[in-house]
Amino acid sequence: MSTGAMGAAGTPQQIQEREIGSAPGVPMLFLGVALIGGGIALIKAQKTATIWTGLGLIVLGALVFGGLNAVAPGQARVVALFGRYQGTVRLTGLRWVNPFTVRKRMSTRIRNHETTTLKVNDADGNPIEMAAVVVWQIADTAKASYAVEDVRTFVTTQAETAVRHIAGQYPYDARGMDRVSLRDNADQITTQLSEELTRRVAVAGVAVVESRITRLSYAAEIAQAMLRRQQADAVVAARERLVEGAVGMVRTALHRLSEEELVDLDDERKASMVSNLLVVLCGDQPAQPVVNAGTLYQ
């Protein structure tokens, strides 16, 4: 097989959108009306020559009408002649093109697609439920028409595939470690999701305007266990902060007592004071004071 019809890399060249010339439709509309009106008038003359001329004018008028297209804002017409792509009409209003062409209506409006709630495993192997919304529009009408069977179905499938891939790359929760997670780094995950989607749907001439994660949670079968683990992690973190603050307060108290020489404590009594202060500061319940009526060492 000759490679003359192939691209430089040995693959067929991909179709890209190009603008096709179109004439203003209003003058052509009046022309079509004039041709049909003139043809009818000639037929009514009931002469052989004028009848054939009149029929010819009516046929020409019908062809003129056949080339008219009303292009609304947010729409385009993909024009093909005998199976070959000719170009795209994006100018709005009444336009006229070759009446023998096939014109496919294509919406270029911005659309939303929300994926179904997908059950996937995160990087730690935990089952999670995740969904996302994708804002997209057709940027290249030629690719959207000829590169894929159905552009909406293609975007739907690729969006779900991208969500599954992103969910499997990261854990749901960082759990205090220095790593990217789905819950704690939503902006970064969303940016990566948009970039992956853009690469996946570029072949169909689709541009991704924005993507957002709309649902992120553990699957029902492990939700309660993970909730208890999160609560335990929160309790531990709170205890660590509480102990850190209590130790600082005790250090400050001992330092102030030593500086101002209010009382002279040996190491054993300092240890007892530290223990009592930590119990008071770190306890869950308010401490019950006990009045010492004797000496410090009783």
C-alpha positions as CSV (number, residue, x, y, z in Angstrom):
1,M,0.0,0.0,0.0
2,S,1.3,3.4,-0.9
3,T,1.9,5.8,2.0
4,G,1.1,8.9,0.0
5,A,-2.3,9.1,1.5
6,M,-1.0,8.6,5.0
7,G,0.4,11.2,7.4
8,A,4.1,11.7,8.2
9,A,3.9,9.2,11.1
10,G,2.2,6.6,8.9
11,T,-1.3,7.2,10.4
12,P,-4.3,8.8,8.7
13,Q,-4.5,12.6,9.2
14,Q,-7.2,13.6,11.7
15,I,-10.0,15.8,10.6
16,Q,-10.0,19.2,12.2
17,E,-12.7,21.9,12.1
18,R,-12.5,24.6,9.5
19,E,-14.9,27.4,8.6
20,I,-16.9,27.0,5.4
21,G,-18.0,29.9,3.3
22,S,-21.8,30.6,3.5
23,A,-23.9,33.2,1.9
24,P,-26.4,35.5,3.7
25,G,-29.7,33.6,3.8
26,V,-32.2,36.4,3.5
27,P,-31.3,37.4,-0.1
28,M,-31.3,33.8,-1.1
29,L,-34.8,33.4,0.5
30,F,-36.2,36.2,-1.6
31,L,-34.5,34.7,-4.7
32,G,-36.1,31.3,-4.0
33,V,-39.5,33.0,-3.6
34,A,-39.0,34.9,-6.9
35,L,-38.0,31.8,-8.8
36,I,-40.9,29.7,-7.6
37,G,-43.3,32.6,-8.2
38,G,-42.0,33.2,-11.7
39,G,-42.2,29.5,-12.5
40,I,-45.8,29.3,-11.3
41,A,-46.6,32.3,-13.5
42,L,-45.0,30.7,-16.5
43,I,-46.9,27.5,-16.0
44,K,-50.2,29.3,-15.8
45,A,-49.4,30.7,-19.3
46,Q,-50.2,27.2,-20.6
47,K,-47.7,27.3,-23.3
48,T,-45.3,24.3,-23.9
49,A,-42.1,26.4,-23.8
50,T,-43.1,28.4,-20.8
51,I,-44.3,25.3,-18.9
52,W,-40.9,23.7,-19.1
53,T,-39.2,26.9,-18.2
54,G,-41.6,27.4,-15.3
55,L,-40.8,23.9,-14.0
56,G,-37.1,24.6,-14.3
57,L,-37.5,27.8,-12.3
58,I,-39.5,25.9,-9.6
59,V,-36.8,23.3,-9.4
60,L,-34.1,26.0,-9.0
61,G,-36.2,27.7,-6.4
62,A,-36.5,24.4,-4.4
63,L,-32.8,24.0,-4.6
64,V,-32.3,27.6,-3.2
65,F,-34.7,26.8,-0.4
66,G,-32.8,23.5,0.3
67,G,-29.6,25.4,1.0
68,L,-31.1,27.6,3.7
69,N,-30.1,27.0,7.3
70,A,-31.2,28.8,10.4
71,V,-28.2,28.8,12.8
72,A,-29.1,29.8,16.4
73,P,-26.6,31.1,19.0
74,G,-24.8,28.2,20.6
75,Q,-25.2,26.0,17.6
76,A,-23.2,25.1,14.5
77,R,-23.7,23.2,11.2
78,V,-21.3,20.5,10.2
79,V,-21.4,20.4,6.4
80,A,-20.5,17.3,4.3
81,L,-20.7,16.7,0.6
82,F,-20.9,13.0,-0.6
83,G,-19.4,11.8,2.7
84,R,-16.5,14.3,2.7
85,Y,-16.3,16.9,5.4
86,Q,-16.5,20.4,3.9
87,G,-16.4,22.7,6.9
88,T,-18.5,24.1,9.7
89,V,-21.0,27.0,9.7
90,R,-20.7,29.0,13.0
91,L,-22.2,32.3,11.8
92,T,-25.6,32.8,13.4
93,G,-28.7,33.8,11.5
94,L,-30.1,32.6,8.2
95,R,-27.2,31.2,6.1
96,W,-27.1,29.5,2.7
97,V,-24.7,26.7,1.6
98,N,-24.6,24.2,-1.2
99,P,-28.0,22.5,-1.2
100,F,-26.5,19.1,-2.1
101,T,-24.6,19.0,1.1
102,V,-25.7,17.2,4.3
103,R,-25.8,19.5,7.3
104,K,-25.6,18.1,10.8
105,R,-26.7,20.3,13.7
106,M,-24.2,20.5,16.5
107,S,-24.7,22.2,19.9
108,T,-21.7,24.2,21.1
109,R,-23.4,25.3,24.4
110,I,-21.8,24.6,27.7
111,R,-23.2,21.4,29.3
112,N,-23.1,19.7,32.7
113,H,-22.6,16.0,33.3
114,E,-22.7,14.5,36.8
115,T,-21.3,11.0,37.1
116,T,-23.2,8.4,39.0
117,T,-21.9,7.6,42.5
118,L,-19.1,5.2,41.8
119,K,-17.9,2.7,44.3
120,V,-14.1,2.4,44.0
121,N,-11.1,1.5,46.1
122,D,-8.7,4.3,47.2
123,A,-4.9,3.9,47.3
124,D,-5.1,2.1,50.7
125,G,-7.7,-0.4,49.3
126,N,-10.6,1.1,51.3
127,P,-13.9,1.1,49.4
128,I,-15.2,4.6,48.9
129,E,-18.1,6.3,47.1
130,M,-17.2,9.2,44.8
131,A,-19.0,11.3,42.2
132,A,-18.0,14.4,40.2
133,V,-19.6,17.0,37.9
134,V,-18.0,17.9,34.6
135,V,-18.7,21.2,32.8
136,W,-17.8,20.8,29.1
137,Q,-18.5,22.0,25.6
138,I,-17.7,21.1,22.0
139,A,-14.7,23.0,20.8
140,D,-14.1,21.2,17.5
141,T,-17.3,20.2,15.7
142,A,-15.5,18.1,13.1
143,K,-13.8,15.8,15.7
144,A,-17.1,15.6,17.7
145,S,-18.9,14.5,14.6
146,Y,-16.5,12.1,13.0
147,A,-13.9,10.9,15.7
148,V,-16.4,9.3,18.0
149,E,-19.8,7.6,17.6
150,D,-21.6,9.7,20.1
151,V,-19.9,12.6,21.9
152,R,-22.2,12.7,24.9
153,T,-21.8,9.0,25.6
154,F,-18.0,9.3,25.1
155,V,-17.7,12.1,27.6
156,T,-19.9,10.2,30.1
157,T,-17.7,7.1,29.9
158,Q,-14.4,9.0,30.0
159,A,-15.6,11.1,33.0
160,E,-16.3,7.9,35.0
161,T,-13.0,6.4,34.0
162,A,-11.1,9.5,35.1
163,V,-12.9,9.5,38.4
164,R,-12.0,5.9,39.1
165,H,-8.4,6.4,38.1
166,I,-8.0,9.5,40.3
167,A,-9.7,7.8,43.3
168,G,-7.4,4.8,43.0
169,Q,-4.2,6.9,43.1
170,Y,-4.8,8.6,46.4
171,P,-6.0,7.6,49.9
172,Y,-9.2,8.9,51.3
173,D,-7.6,10.4,54.3
174,A,-3.9,11.4,55.0
175,R,-4.3,10.2,58.7
176,G,-1.7,12.7,59.9
177,M,0.9,11.7,57.4
178,D,2.5,14.1,54.9
179,R,0.7,12.9,51.7
180,V,-1.9,14.0,49.3
181,S,-5.4,12.7,50.1
182,L,-8.8,12.9,48.5
183,R,-10.4,14.6,51.4
184,D,-7.7,17.0,52.5
185,N,-6.5,18.2,49.1
186,A,-9.7,18.7,47.2
187,D,-8.4,21.6,45.0
188,Q,-5.3,19.6,43.9
189,I,-7.4,16.5,43.2
190,T,-9.9,18.6,41.2
191,T,-7.2,20.2,39.1
192,Q,-5.7,16.8,38.3
193,L,-9.1,15.4,37.5
194,S,-9.7,18.3,35.0
195,E,-6.3,17.8,33.4
196,E,-6.8,14.0,32.9
197,L,-10.3,14.6,31.5
198,T,-9.0,17.2,29.1
199,R,-6.5,14.6,27.8
200,R,-9.1,11.9,27.5
201,V,-11.7,13.9,25.6
202,A,-9.4,15.9,23.4
203,V,-9.7,13.3,20.6
204,A,-13.5,14.1,20.4
205,G,-13.0,17.8,20.2
206,V,-14.3,18.5,23.7
207,A,-13.0,21.1,26.0
208,V,-13.4,20.7,29.8
209,V,-14.4,24.0,31.4
210,E,-14.4,22.8,35.0
211,S,-14.8,19.6,37.1
212,R,-15.7,19.3,40.8
213,I,-16.0,16.4,43.2
214,T,-19.6,16.3,44.4
215,R,-19.6,13.3,46.7
216,L,-16.8,11.7,48.7
217,S,-17.4,9.2,51.5
218,Y,-16.5,5.8,52.7
219,A,-18.7,2.9,51.5
220,A,-21.5,1.9,53.8
221,E,-19.9,-1.4,54.9
222,I,-16.9,0.4,56.5
223,A,-18.3,3.8,57.2
224,Q,-19.0,3.1,60.9
225,A,-15.5,1.6,61.5
226,M,-13.8,4.5,59.8
227,L,-15.9,7.0,61.8
228,R,-14.7,5.4,65.0
229,R,-11.2,5.5,63.8
230,Q,-11.5,9.2,62.9
231,Q,-13.0,9.8,66.3
232,A,-10.1,8.0,68.0
233,D,-7.6,10.0,65.9
234,A,-9.3,13.2,67.0
235,V,-9.2,12.2,70.6
236,V,-5.5,11.3,70.4
237,A,-4.7,14.6,68.7
238,A,-6.7,16.5,71.3
239,R,-4.9,14.7,74.1
240,E,-1.5,15.5,72.6
241,R,-2.4,19.1,72.4
242,L,-3.8,19.1,75.9
243,V,-0.7,17.5,77.4
244,E,1.6,19.8,75.4
245,G,-0.3,22.8,76.9
246,A,-0.3,21.4,80.4
247,V,3.4,20.7,80.4
248,G,4.0,24.3,79.3
249,M,1.8,25.6,82.1
250,V,3.6,23.5,84.7
251,R,7.0,24.6,83.4
252,T,5.9,28.3,83.7
253,A,4.5,27.7,87.2
254,L,7.7,26.1,88.5
255,H,9.8,28.8,86.8
256,R,7.8,31.6,88.4
257,L,7.9,30.0,91.9
258,S,11.7,29.7,91.5
259,E,12.2,33.2,90.3
260,E,10.1,34.9,92.9
261,E,11.3,32.5,95.7
262,L,7.8,32.0,97.0
263,V,8.6,28.5,98.2
264,D,11.6,26.3,98.2
265,L,10.8,22.8,96.9
266,D,13.1,19.8,96.7
267,D,13.1,17.4,93.8
268,E,10.6,15.1,95.4
269,R,8.1,17.8,96.1
270,K,8.6,19.3,92.7
271,A,7.7,15.9,91.2
272,S,4.6,15.7,93.4
273,M,3.6,19.2,92.4
274,V,4.1,18.4,88.7
275,S,2.0,15.2,89.1
276,N,-0.8,17.0,90.8
277,L,-0.9,19.9,88.3
278,L,-0.9,17.4,85.3
279,V,-3.8,15.5,86.9
280,V,-5.8,18.8,87.3
281,L,-5.0,20.1,83.8
282,C,-5.4,16.9,81.9
283,G,-8.3,15.3,83.7
284,D,-11.7,14.8,82.0
285,Q,-13.5,15.8,85.1
286,P,-13.0,18.9,87.4
287,A,-10.6,18.2,90.2
288,Q,-12.0,18.0,93.8
289,P,-9.8,20.3,96.0
290,V,-8.5,18.9,99.2
291,V,-7.5,21.5,101.9
292,N,-4.2,20.5,103.6
293,A,-4.6,21.7,107.2
294,G,-1.1,20.4,108.2
295,T,2.3,21.0,106.8
296,L,3.5,20.8,103.2
297,Y,5.0,17.4,103.9
298,Q,1.9,15.7,105.3
